[in-house]
Structure formats: C-alpha cells, structure tokens
Amino acid sequence: MSEQVAPPPAPDAAQPPSAFQAPPAEPETKKSGSKKVLGIVGAIVAFLVIAGLKFGVGSAIGNFLNKDETADAKVGDCIAELPEVTGTKEEKVDGAKVVECTSTDAVYNVVGRVDGQTETQARSGEACEQYIKEDQDGYVYYSIEPGKKGYLLCLTKKA
C-alpha cells in the first residue's frame, strides 16, 4: 500500500468561509448642513463670550444697555427732574436724561460742562463756580467711574 502525504497548507491559502461573517461597514453618516452651521455658530458664540469676559467687552455691552443719557449733554441743553439735593449732600441718580428745553420735563439748564474731572474734583464743585451766578442755586451732576476721569455738568434750575 502506498501512503500518500498531503503537503502542508500554504500560508496564503484561503481559509474556508466561516459561519459568522461581520456585517458590511455602514457608510459614515454625514452631518447635515444645518447641524454643521449650528455647531460653527455655537463655537463662535462661545469664543466671543469668553473673549468678552476676558477683555471687557461685557463692560461695553453693559454700557450700551445702560447708556448714560447725559454723556453728550452740552451747554444749552436741559435735564429732566433729578432728586432734590440741599447743602453739600450728595445723592446717587439713576435715569438722568437730556430733554428738550421746551418739554414740561425740563427742570435744569446745563450752564457748563467740564471734562477730564476726577471724582474728587467733581465732588468739590469748584469747576462749576465760574458758570453759576451768585444769586443762582447751582447743582453739579457727574458721571465718573471710581479711579477714572469723566465729565461734570453744571446745572441751574430752569426758570
């Protein structure tokens, strides 16, 4: 009897098909255009918020939303009612605004404006002495952040 010997399987020989086959790979789903845009817009908004907080844009936005309506007041303008102040008493004012001098809301005349004042200079009122006559009651209105310079308005009661 002759014996037969089979040669060892070749390393490149194909393996017999197994009973388990992996499912075909699904094509990668693409984000829709609107989702991409929303993602980009969201990233930009997040960046702007962080940059704004870091670099003070928040302060600028706050100033825009709470605009100082007397910042552009000039001599000859009129200011609406302010709290009554007597002597050297000082009172915080919210909502002061420039109004038409013909308006029934006009209570004060702006007789002087001095820019570049510190809070201490504004409190002294000396800068307004040249604008207010001796027989007039004068008032000083200023808007100055602590440690910075700003403006003051020299006011008299509207006749």
MARVORO-381075 format. One record per atom (N, C-alpha, C, O): x negated, y negated, z; residue number from 1; atom name. Coordinates in Angstrom, 3 decimals. Atoms other than C-alpha are relative to their C-alpha. Example, Ala and Ser with C-alpha at 12.3 -4.5 7.8 and 13.67 -1.06 7.14 Angstrom:
<pts>
-0.890,1.190,0.000,1,N
-12.300,4.500,7.800,1,CA
-0.900,-1.200,0.000,1,C
-1.936,-1.181,0.665,1,O
0.820,1.190,-0.060,2,N
-13.670,1.060,7.140,2,CA
0.770,-1.090,0.730,2,C
0.261,-2.198,0.899,2,O
</pts>
This chain:
<pts>
-0.794,1.155,0.000,1,N
0.000,0.000,0.000,1,CA
-0.847,-1.231,0.000,1,C
-1.867,-1.348,0.678,1,O
0.785,1.207,0.045,2,N
-1.179,-3.292,-0.795,2,CA
0.620,-1.034,0.907,2,C
1.836,-1.178,1.038,2,O
-0.489,1.065,-0.906,3,N
-0.920,-6.044,1.586,3,CA
-0.099,-1.320,-0.741,3,C
-1.022,-1.582,-1.512,3,O
0.026,1.337,0.619,4,N
-0.102,-9.467,0.489,4,CA
-0.097,-1.032,1.109,4,C
0.550,-0.924,2.151,4,O
0.165,1.075,-0.976,5,N
-1.132,-12.505,2.336,5,CA
0.418,-1.293,-0.703,5,C
-0.025,-1.611,-1.807,5,O
-0.441,1.287,0.568,6,N
0.576,-15.790,1.742,6,CA
-0.987,-1.073,0.428,6,C
-1.474,-1.079,1.559,6,O
0.917,1.074,-0.387,7,N
-1.601,-18.811,1.666,7,CA
0.665,-0.930,1.013,7,C
1.890,-1.054,1.019,7,O
-0.600,0.934,-0.968,8,N
-1.119,-21.327,4.500,8,CA
0.690,-1.148,-0.751,8,C
0.288,-1.517,-1.854,8,O
-0.713,1.080,0.702,9,N
1.333,-24.111,3.672,9,CA
-0.919,-1.206,-0.205,9,C
-1.733,-1.544,0.655,9,O
0.804,1.184,0.313,10,N
-0.244,-27.105,2.051,10,CA
0.478,-1.177,0.861,10,C
1.673,-1.309,1.125,10,O
-0.390,1.121,-0.864,11,N
-0.289,-30.235,4.203,11,CA
0.957,-0.960,-0.689,11,C
1.738,-1.617,-0.001,11,O
-0.892,0.926,0.689,12,N
1.539,-32.231,1.550,12,CA
1.297,0.656,-0.405,12,C
2.158,0.029,-1.022,12,O
-1.203,-0.700,0.435,13,N
4.173,-29.632,1.055,13,CA
1.208,-0.600,0.661,13,C
1.156,-0.994,1.827,13,O
-1.226,0.601,-0.514,14,N
7.664,-30.903,1.518,14,CA
0.598,0.899,1.055,14,C
0.652,2.118,0.891,14,O
-0.651,-0.742,-1.064,15,N
9.351,-29.854,4.698,15,CA
1.415,0.310,-0.433,15,C
2.029,-0.460,-1.172,15,O
-1.376,-0.295,0.378,16,N
12.651,-28.140,4.338,16,CA
0.932,-1.024,0.615,16,C
0.664,-1.505,1.716,16,O
-0.916,1.009,-0.537,17,N
15.563,-30.517,4.831,17,CA
0.542,0.451,1.344,17,C
0.921,1.607,1.534,17,O
-0.521,-0.349,-1.320,18,N
16.651,-30.679,8.434,18,CA
1.503,-0.243,0.002,18,C
2.058,-0.893,-0.884,18,O
-1.446,0.123,-0.096,19,N
20.218,-30.509,9.538,19,CA
0.399,-1.415,0.409,19,C
1.519,-1.843,0.132,19,O
-0.323,1.351,-0.461,20,N
20.039,-34.005,11.064,20,CA
-0.712,-1.007,-0.888,20,C
-1.923,-0.929,-1.095,20,O
0.601,1.046,0.807,21,N
19.493,-37.000,8.850,21,CA
0.385,-1.345,0.615,21,C
1.527,-1.544,1.028,21,O
-0.270,1.340,-0.522,22,N
19.185,-40.603,10.042,22,CA
0.900,-0.724,-0.991,22,C
0.755,-0.561,-2.203,22,O
-0.856,0.749,0.924,23,N
21.882,-42.886,8.650,23,CA
-0.841,-0.988,-0.781,23,C
-1.882,-1.438,-0.302,23,O
0.779,0.964,0.780,24,N
20.695,-45.171,5.915,24,CA
-0.029,-1.346,0.725,24,C
0.954,-1.746,1.349,24,O
0.146,1.297,-0.668,25,N
19.386,-48.505,7.218,25,CA
0.995,-0.978,-0.603,25,C
1.134,-1.089,-1.821,25,O
-0.967,0.987,0.480,26,N
22.055,-51.192,7.050,26,CA
-0.747,-1.247,-0.418,26,C
-1.739,-1.614,0.211,26,O
0.689,1.236,0.380,27,N
21.070,-54.318,5.221,27,CA
0.145,-1.019,1.126,27,C
1.183,-1.098,1.784,27,O
-0.011,0.998,-1.072,28,N
20.167,-57.109,7.625,28,CA
1.091,-1.028,-0.277,28,C
1.188,-1.586,-1.370,28,O
-1.086,0.961,0.201,29,N
23.168,-59.331,8.183,29,CA
-0.578,-1.402,0.057,29,C
-1.400,-1.712,0.919,29,O
0.471,1.381,0.047,30,N
22.544,-62.940,7.290,30,CA
0.994,-0.872,0.746,30,C
2.204,-0.652,0.702,30,O
-0.869,0.964,-0.672,31,N
23.849,-65.798,9.413,31,CA
0.712,-0.816,-1.057,31,C
0.148,-1.146,-2.100,31,O
-0.716,0.845,0.951,32,N
26.492,-67.770,7.688,32,CA
-0.604,-1.396,0.031,32,C
-1.265,-1.761,1.003,32,O
0.557,1.343,0.097,33,N
25.544,-71.274,6.597,33,CA
0.423,-0.896,1.137,33,C
-0.374,-1.689,1.638,33,O
-0.477,0.871,-1.075,34,N
27.713,-72.921,9.229,34,CA
-0.662,0.348,1.326,34,C
-0.910,-0.540,2.142,34,O
0.665,-0.378,-1.251,35,N
26.097,-70.917,12.033,35,CA
-1.436,-0.517,0.020,35,C
-1.937,-0.927,1.067,35,O
1.359,0.533,0.075,36,N
22.652,-71.947,10.836,36,CA
0.004,-1.496,0.295,36,C
-0.827,-1.991,1.056,36,O
-0.088,1.446,-0.201,37,N
23.687,-75.600,10.724,37,CA
0.269,-0.306,1.466,37,C
-0.359,-1.196,2.039,37,O
-0.302,0.232,-1.415,38,N
25.185,-75.409,14.215,38,CA
-1.221,0.268,0.872,38,C
-1.471,-0.461,1.833,38,O
1.212,-0.297,-0.761,39,N
22.001,-73.817,15.523,39,CA
-1.019,-1.110,-0.117,39,C
-1.645,-1.488,0.874,39,O
0.955,1.084,0.221,40,N
19.855,-76.538,13.986,40,CA
0.462,-1.265,0.708,40,C
-0.334,-1.935,1.366,40,O
-0.538,1.201,-0.657,41,N
22.133,-79.333,15.220,41,CA
-0.136,0.136,1.518,41,C
-0.504,-0.822,2.197,41,O
0.131,-0.232,-1.443,42,N
22.159,-77.791,18.703,42,CA
-1.429,-0.204,0.465,42,C
-1.661,-0.800,1.517,42,O
1.405,0.170,-0.362,43,N
18.370,-77.680,18.763,43,CA
-0.401,-1.469,-0.032,43,C
-1.141,-1.933,0.835,43,O
0.333,1.427,0.102,44,N
18.122,-81.307,17.635,44,CA
0.605,-0.769,1.174,44,C
-0.058,-1.618,1.770,44,O
-0.651,0.686,-1.122,45,N
20.625,-82.468,20.260,45,CA
-0.749,0.293,1.300,45,C
-0.985,-0.612,2.100,45,O
0.737,-0.354,-1.214,46,N
18.767,-80.563,22.982,46,CA
-1.324,-0.755,0.052,46,C
-1.713,-1.247,1.111,46,O
1.263,0.723,0.047,47,N
15.487,-82.136,21.857,47,CA
0.205,-1.486,0.338,47,C
-0.554,-2.062,1.118,47,O
-0.255,1.419,-0.247,48,N
16.975,-85.650,21.848,48,CA
0.352,-0.270,1.455,48,C
-0.074,-1.276,2.022,48,O
-0.357,0.182,-1.410,49,N
18.457,-85.211,25.317,49,CA
-1.249,0.068,0.867,49,C
-1.438,-0.762,1.756,49,O
1.227,-0.139,-0.793,50,N
15.136,-84.024,26.720,50,CA
-0.913,-1.196,-0.228,50,C
-1.466,-1.743,0.726,50,O
0.845,1.156,0.303,51,N
13.215,-86.786,24.938,51,CA
0.584,-1.265,0.624,51,C
-0.151,-2.105,1.143,51,O
-0.643,1.177,-0.579,52,N
15.751,-89.356,26.088,52,CA
-0.215,-0.086,1.497,52,C
-0.483,-1.161,2.035,52,O
0.218,-0.001,-1.444,53,N
15.433,-88.324,29.690,53,CA
-1.453,-0.299,0.329,53,C
-1.747,-0.994,1.301,53,O
1.417,0.201,-0.269,54,N
11.663,-88.301,29.483,54,CA
-0.457,-1.416,-0.327,54,C
-1.249,-1.999,0.414,54,O
0.509,1.282,0.458,55,N
11.184,-91.551,27.607,55,CA
0.938,-1.181,0.235,55,C
0.680,-2.266,-0.287,55,O
-0.834,1.123,-0.375,56,N
14.017,-93.689,28.972,56,CA
1.090,-0.372,-0.976,56,C
1.669,-1.453,-0.857,56,O
-1.091,0.298,0.916,57,N
16.496,-93.522,26.137,57,CA
1.318,-0.002,0.773,57,C
2.266,-0.696,0.405,57,O
-1.191,-0.013,-0.850,58,N
19.050,-92.731,28.828,58,CA
0.295,-1.384,0.544,58,C
1.452,-1.791,0.653,58,O
-0.178,1.370,-0.481,59,N
18.462,-96.204,30.193,59,CA
0.567,-0.889,-1.103,59,C
1.442,-1.719,-0.856,59,O
-0.508,0.789,1.129,60,N
19.044,-97.704,26.776,60,CA
1.451,0.308,-0.273,60,C
2.241,-0.596,-0.542,60,O
-1.397,-0.385,0.205,61,N
22.249,-95.753,26.363,61,CA
0.864,-0.582,1.112,61,C
1.959,-1.085,0.860,61,O
-0.744,0.571,-1.125,62,N
23.360,-96.834,29.824,62,CA
0.212,-1.492,-0.179,62,C
1.288,-2.014,0.115,62,O
-0.146,1.436,0.244,63,N
22.686,-100.450,28.915,63,CA
1.001,-0.271,-1.106,63,C
1.733,-1.259,-1.054,63,O
-0.969,0.181,1.086,64,N
24.694,-100.036,25.725,64,CA
1.418,0.187,0.524,64,C
2.316,-0.578,0.173,64,O
-1.334,-0.278,-0.519,65,N
27.652,-98.565,27.601,65,CA
0.428,-1.022,1.052,65,C
1.614,-1.327,1.171,65,O
-0.287,1.000,-1.037,66,N
27.421,-101.111,30.443,66,CA
-0.664,-1.309,-0.390,66,C
-1.459,-1.860,0.371,66,O
0.653,1.180,0.550,67,N
26.424,-104.082,28.349,67,CA
0.207,-1.216,0.902,67,C
1.306,-1.467,1.397,67,O
-0.039,1.253,-0.745,68,N
25.586,-107.295,30.193,68,CA
0.589,-1.049,-0.937,68,C
-0.082,-1.512,-1.860,68,O
-0.700,0.903,0.920,69,N
28.116,-109.614,28.574,69,CA
-0.431,-1.455,0.124,69,C
0.037,-2.302,-0.637,69,O
0.494,1.362,-0.122,70,N
26.309,-112.732,29.765,70,CA
-1.438,-0.135,-0.501,70,C
-2.017,-1.219,-0.430,70,O
1.406,0.009,0.419,71,N
22.887,-111.790,28.342,71,CA
-0.278,-1.023,-1.093,71,C
-1.384,-1.558,-1.165,71,O
0.210,0.949,1.093,72,N
23.366,-114.041,25.315,72,CA
0.624,-1.368,0.286,72,C
0.720,-2.203,-0.613,72,O
-0.632,1.279,-0.332,73,N
25.042,-116.920,27.165,73,CA
-1.008,-1.142,-0.166,73,C
-2.200,-1.000,0.106,73,O
0.844,1.177,0.204,74,N
23.710,-120.350,26.347,74,CA
0.715,-1.238,0.535,74,C
1.899,-1.193,0.869,74,O
-0.570,1.256,-0.475,75,N
24.270,-123.925,27.431,75,CA
1.200,-0.353,-0.872,75,C
1.129,-0.285,-2.099,75,O
-1.227,0.336,0.713,76,N
27.797,-124.990,26.489,76,CA
1.016,1.134,0.010,76,C
2.193,0.911,-0.273,76,O
-0.938,-1.117,-0.112,77,N
29.306,-121.514,26.937,77,CA
0.747,-0.091,1.321,77,C
0.372,-0.846,2.217,77,O
-0.765,-0.067,-1.236,78,N
31.868,-120.762,29.594,78,CA
0.051,1.437,0.504,78,C
0.009,2.391,-0.272,78,O
-0.025,-1.308,-0.665,79,N
32.035,-117.892,32.067,79,CA
1.344,0.143,0.702,79,C
1.889,-0.814,1.253,79,O
-1.273,-0.283,-0.665,80,N
35.168,-116.241,33.398,80,CA
-0.198,0.000,1.517,80,C
-1.317,-0.126,2.015,80,O
-0.016,0.024,-1.468,81,N
36.071,-116.124,37.084,81,CA
-1.058,0.913,0.603,81,C
-1.244,2.051,0.173,81,O
0.967,-0.747,-0.800,82,N
33.367,-114.987,39.484,82,CA
0.442,-0.091,1.452,82,C
1.225,-0.977,1.795,82,O
-0.369,0.108,-1.412,83,N
33.702,-114.300,43.205,83,CA
-0.442,-1.340,0.578,83,C
-1.500,-1.858,0.219,83,O
0.321,1.284,-0.638,84,N
33.735,-117.475,45.299,84,CA
-1.155,0.207,0.986,84,C
-1.096,1.079,1.853,84,O
1.173,-0.105,-0.859,85,N
30.374,-117.967,46.997,85,CA
-0.230,-1.371,0.631,85,C
-0.191,-2.394,-0.051,85,O
0.253,1.270,-0.689,86,N
29.652,-120.614,49.620,86,CA
-1.362,0.041,0.661,86,C
-1.840,1.100,1.067,86,O
1.310,0.095,-0.651,87,N
26.359,-121.834,51.035,87,CA
-1.056,0.756,-0.778,87,C
-1.091,0.713,-2.007,87,O
1.088,-0.745,0.634,88,N
23.355,-119.640,50.351,88,CA
0.334,1.483,-0.112,88,C
-0.523,2.308,-0.429,88,O
-0.454,-1.387,0.085,89,N
25.393,-116.453,50.418,89,CA
-0.162,0.502,-1.438,89,C
0.017,-0.252,-2.395,89,O
0.155,-0.607,1.314,90,N
24.736,-114.068,47.532,90,CA
0.968,1.170,-0.107,90,C
1.169,1.909,0.857,90,O
-0.971,-1.077,0.175,91,N
27.268,-111.659,46.085,91,CA
-0.236,0.691,-1.336,91,C
-0.464,0.038,-2.354,91,O
0.159,-0.787,1.229,92,N
26.930,-108.846,43.535,92,CA
1.276,-0.134,-0.829,92,C
2.388,-0.095,-0.303,92,O
-1.124,0.208,0.904,93,N
29.138,-109.347,40.487,93,CA
-0.029,1.063,-1.086,93,C
-1.071,1.301,-1.697,93,O
-0.137,-0.931,1.119,94,N
30.365,-106.725,38.045,94,CA
1.005,-0.585,-0.977,94,C
2.033,-1.127,-0.571,94,O
-0.972,0.412,1.010,95,N
32.048,-107.615,34.784,95,CA
0.008,-1.472,-0.341,95,C
0.986,-1.958,-0.909,95,O
0.051,1.401,0.411,96,N
30.935,-111.227,34.364,96,CA
-0.054,-0.044,-1.521,96,C
-0.711,0.782,-2.154,96,O
0.006,0.067,1.459,97,N
31.578,-112.319,30.803,97,CA
0.165,-1.417,-0.494,97,C
0.740,-2.280,0.169,97,O
-0.133,1.283,0.690,98,N
31.347,-115.226,28.423,98,CA
1.377,-0.013,-0.655,98,C
1.794,0.965,-1.276,98,O
-1.321,0.161,0.612,99,N
34.739,-116.520,27.306,99,CA
0.043,-1.337,-0.738,99,C
-0.801,-2.206,-0.518,99,O
-0.194,1.281,0.692,100,N
35.953,-119.289,25.012,100,CA
0.307,-1.073,1.048,100,C
1.062,-0.824,1.988,100,O
-0.221,1.074,-0.976,101,N
35.916,-122.588,26.881,101,CA
1.439,-0.500,-0.010,101,C
1.880,-1.134,0.949,101,O
-1.407,0.397,0.066,102,N
39.496,-123.206,25.736,102,CA
0.913,1.038,0.656,102,C
2.113,0.808,0.812,102,O
-0.783,-1.077,-0.610,103,N
40.622,-119.960,27.380,103,CA
0.383,-0.359,1.434,103,C
-0.341,-1.078,2.123,103,O
-0.417,0.214,-1.395,104,N
42.558,-120.027,30.638,104,CA
-0.885,0.801,0.960,104,C
-0.861,0.557,2.167,104,O
0.917,-0.780,-0.839,105,N
39.982,-117.502,31.917,105,CA
-1.296,-0.750,0.281,105,C
-2.032,-0.370,1.191,105,O
1.246,0.746,-0.171,106,N
37.143,-120.047,31.617,106,CA
0.030,-0.772,1.314,106,C
0.903,-1.609,1.540,106,O
0.053,0.648,-1.319,107,N
36.148,-121.168,35.111,107,CA
-1.307,-0.760,0.189,107,C
-1.331,-1.762,0.904,107,O
1.306,0.623,-0.177,108,N
32.450,-122.102,34.855,108,CA
-0.579,-0.424,-1.334,108,C
-0.379,0.238,-2.352,108,O
0.763,0.468,1.153,109,N
30.382,-124.117,32.384,109,CA
-1.458,0.409,0.203,109,C
-1.994,0.289,1.304,109,O
1.439,-0.270,-0.059,110,N
26.856,-122.959,31.590,110,CA
-0.693,-1.322,-0.336,110,C
-0.616,-1.805,-1.466,110,O
0.673,1.288,0.206,111,N
24.811,-126.148,32.047,111,CA
-1.513,0.180,-0.157,111,C
-2.217,-0.766,-0.507,111,O
1.425,-0.271,0.171,112,N
21.377,-124.491,31.976,112,CA
-0.257,1.499,-0.061,112,C
0.487,2.301,0.503,112,O
0.433,-1.404,0.063,113,N
19.640,-121.242,31.166,113,CA
-1.512,0.007,0.133,113,C
-2.210,-0.762,-0.527,113,O
1.440,-0.109,-0.207,114,N
16.189,-120.244,32.372,114,CA
-0.375,1.473,-0.158,114,C
0.123,2.330,0.572,114,O
0.454,-1.369,0.243,115,N
14.486,-117.119,31.021,115,CA
-1.335,0.238,0.698,115,C
-1.996,-0.708,1.128,115,O
1.298,-0.367,-0.567,116,N
11.464,-115.256,32.395,116,CA
-0.086,-0.193,1.504,116,C
-1.165,-0.465,2.032,116,O
-0.034,0.195,-1.447,117,N
12.515,-115.509,36.030,117,CA
-0.093,1.339,0.737,117,C
0.444,2.351,0.286,117,O
-0.008,-1.166,-0.874,118,N
11.737,-113.022,38.780,118,CA
1.236,-0.095,0.884,118,C
1.897,-1.132,0.935,118,O
-1.161,0.003,-0.894,119,N
14.433,-112.049,41.238,119,CA
-0.183,-1.022,1.120,119,C
0.774,-1.689,1.514,119,O
0.279,0.971,-1.069,120,N
12.757,-114.168,43.937,120,CA
0.198,-1.425,-0.499,120,C
0.776,-2.255,0.203,120,O
-0.180,1.340,0.567,121,N
12.663,-117.220,41.668,121,CA
1.479,-0.302,-0.202,121,C
1.936,-1.409,0.081,121,O
-1.428,0.209,0.250,122,N
16.306,-116.755,40.733,122,CA
0.739,-0.251,1.312,122,C
1.621,-1.107,1.369,122,O
-0.673,0.169,-1.298,123,N
17.372,-116.447,44.384,123,CA
-0.228,-1.397,0.578,123,C
0.645,-1.943,1.253,123,O
0.280,1.325,-0.561,124,N
15.702,-119.738,45.258,124,CA
0.884,-1.063,-0.642,124,C
1.234,-2.053,0.000,124,O
-0.855,0.961,0.684,125,N
17.805,-121.558,42.657,125,CA
-0.698,-1.268,-0.434,125,C
-0.063,-2.143,-1.023,125,O
0.729,1.222,0.330,126,N
15.095,-124.176,42.162,126,CA
0.011,-0.297,-1.496,126,C
0.016,-1.463,-1.890,126,O
0.030,0.209,1.448,127,N
15.079,-123.659,38.390,127,CA
1.257,-0.706,-0.499,127,C
1.238,-1.319,-1.566,127,O
-1.257,0.626,0.433,128,N
18.683,-124.914,38.215,128,CA
0.173,-1.425,0.512,128,C
1.091,-2.125,0.083,128,O
-0.162,1.338,-0.583,129,N
18.162,-128.112,40.209,129,CA
0.014,-1.088,-1.057,129,C
0.719,-2.085,-0.901,129,O
0.062,1.025,1.045,130,N
17.362,-130.061,37.047,130,CA
1.269,-0.069,-0.845,130,C
1.492,-1.063,-1.535,130,O
-1.204,-0.060,0.835,131,N
20.674,-129.024,35.410,131,CA
1.279,-0.406,0.744,131,C
2.297,-0.694,0.114,131,O
-1.210,0.260,-0.791,132,N
23.114,-129.712,38.254,132,CA
-0.111,-1.377,0.647,132,C
-1.079,-1.675,1.346,132,O
0.000,1.356,-0.555,133,N
24.005,-133.271,39.212,133,CA
0.296,0.048,1.494,133,C
0.836,1.032,2.000,133,O
-0.158,0.041,-1.455,134,N
24.099,-134.341,42.864,134,CA
1.446,0.166,0.455,134,C
1.698,0.779,1.492,134,O
-1.400,-0.065,-0.431,135,N
27.880,-134.637,43.002,135,CA
0.708,1.289,-0.470,135,C
1.915,1.432,-0.277,135,O
-0.597,-1.244,0.487,136,N
28.448,-131.178,41.435,136,CA
-0.365,1.172,0.908,136,C
-1.448,1.230,1.491,136,O
0.310,-1.265,-0.647,137,N
28.726,-127.809,43.085,137,CA
-0.622,0.889,-1.065,137,C
-0.024,1.143,-2.111,137,O
0.697,-0.832,0.978,138,N
26.219,-125.627,41.319,138,CA
-0.068,1.451,0.451,138,C
-0.094,1.754,1.644,138,O
0.077,-1.436,-0.254,139,N
26.046,-121.879,41.063,139,CA
-1.092,0.586,-0.886,139,C
-1.339,0.109,-1.993,139,O
1.037,-0.685,0.752,140,N
23.277,-119.576,39.929,140,CA
0.478,1.428,-0.227,140,C
0.824,2.141,0.715,140,O
-0.339,-1.378,0.351,141,N
24.107,-116.374,38.104,141,CA
-1.223,0.594,-0.678,141,C
-1.762,0.002,-1.613,141,O
1.150,-0.631,0.639,142,N
21.293,-113.988,37.247,142,CA
0.200,1.496,-0.133,142,C
0.968,2.125,0.596,142,O
-0.018,-1.435,0.246,143,N
20.785,-110.517,35.902,143,CA
-1.447,0.427,-0.187,143,C
-1.998,0.334,-1.284,143,O
1.415,-0.356,0.020,144,N
17.313,-109.263,36.783,144,CA
-0.179,1.325,0.718,144,C
0.246,1.486,1.862,144,O
0.293,-1.288,-0.624,145,N
16.212,-105.709,37.449,145,CA
-1.149,-0.194,0.984,145,C
-2.071,-0.963,0.714,145,O
1.077,0.140,-0.986,146,N
14.033,-105.353,40.558,146,CA
-1.373,0.282,-0.625,146,C
-1.562,1.274,-1.329,146,O
1.353,-0.152,0.506,147,N
10.367,-105.811,39.702,147,CA
-0.202,-0.474,-1.428,147,C
-1.313,-0.397,-1.953,147,O
0.107,0.467,1.386,148,N
11.103,-107.235,36.259,148,CA
0.398,-1.463,-0.076,148,C
0.757,-2.078,0.928,148,O
-0.434,1.383,0.223,149,N
11.866,-110.625,34.755,149,CA
1.282,0.013,-0.803,149,C
1.556,0.949,-1.555,149,O
-1.263,0.110,0.707,150,N
15.190,-111.775,33.416,150,CA
0.417,-1.447,-0.117,150,C
-0.416,-2.354,-0.106,150,O
-0.510,1.356,0.208,151,N
17.400,-114.780,32.980,151,CA
0.892,-0.412,1.163,151,C
1.400,0.417,1.919,151,O
-1.007,0.514,-0.927,152,N
19.466,-117.006,35.180,152,CA
0.781,-1.081,-0.716,152,C
0.265,-1.810,-1.563,152,O
-0.886,1.021,0.558,153,N
22.397,-119.179,34.281,153,CA
0.335,-0.992,1.093,153,C
0.651,-0.611,2.220,153,O
-0.367,1.066,-0.914,154,N
23.027,-122.498,35.952,154,CA
1.428,-0.391,-0.342,154,C
1.706,-0.796,-1.471,154,O
-1.425,0.194,0.236,155,N
26.784,-122.967,36.331,155,CA
0.571,-1.119,0.846,155,C
0.105,-1.383,1.954,155,O
-0.808,0.932,-0.771,156,N
29.179,-125.669,37.407,156,CA
1.459,0.385,-0.237,156,C
1.803,1.020,-1.233,156,O
-1.447,-0.262,0.167,157,N
32.937,-125.431,37.960,157,CA
0.487,-0.806,-1.190,157,C
0.109,-1.961,-1.387,157,O
-0.578,0.667,1.162,158,N
34.842,-126.265,34.828,158,CA
1.051,-1.004,0.500,158,C
1.870,-0.692,1.364,158,O
-0.924,1.037,-0.449,159,N
36.769,-129.496,35.218,159,CA
1.397,0.220,-0.552,159,C
2.303,-0.565,-0.271,159,O
</pts>
